[in-house]
Amino acid sequence: MAFEVAENWFDWVELDDGVTLIWEPYVDPLIRCNIWHVRGESRDLLVDSGLGIASLSEAAASLFRRPLTAVATHTHYDHVGGLHEFEERVVHRLEAEELREPKGFASLRAADFDAGVAASFRDAGLDLPEVMLEALPRPGYDIAAYALNPAPATRLVDEGDVIEAGGRRFEVLHLPGHSPGSIGLWEAQSGVLFSGDAIYDGPLLDGLPGSDVGAYVATMKRLLELPVRVVHAGHDASFGRERLYELARAYLQDRA
């Protein structure tokens, strides 16, 4: 299979509230993570970091002009590949070991997927493409050699902790189910929730290693009580309060 080399591996668009969405357009949507940059007065926040097959810090240098705190909503490889590039790295305590010494599944090829993992995607109605890239980040890039770099956390967080970003205050919400240490970042003042993969506008995965349906049910019930204005999720488009409630209720109905 022949691939062209992408001229620009990342693209981004500025939204409101000082938020910029960054993404990898040549990555299959199955593992194309939303990367969120939040501008503060003197410090910025980065929520997730993509696959790490090209340098995020170099590509988005024009955005990253202030000191920056990088947060991993969880440690699945599509969300933490670029985390090692940043000096301040935050993760929930339950997934700190995976950042320090990555041992979880990480591949860009469907043939490498464990049968159980592949089945969880199929059960959710998702197809696994043979290769999950549509171009290469640079000449000679070896798709088969993809692996995560260790990125030991510089701060561990848990439920109720606060992450400050230049005058902006984000409360850590522990939202397990998709993974044990999945977190959301909740800015009560603006009604903005960065939800990671706890909830997004697409088929939710609760059959992966470390997933827990019972915990996911509890997370969905909690999200139904949150007075959000907008959800910036780990995948797919952002959405508002009513859509959040629709998605959470649909999951609860399916798992009743």
Secondary structure, DSSP 8 states (H G I E B T S, - for coil): ----B-S-S-EEEE-STTEEEEE-TTB-GGG---EEEE--SS-EEEE-----SS-HHHHTTTT--S-EEEE-S---HHHHTTGGGSSEEEEEGGGHHHHHS--S---SBGGGS-HHHHHHHHHTT----SBSBSSBSSTT--GGG--------SEEE-TT-EEEETTEEEEEEE--SSSTT-EEEEETTTTEEEEETSS-SS-----STT--HHHHHHHHHHHTT---SEEEESSS--EEHHHHHHHHHHHHHHT-
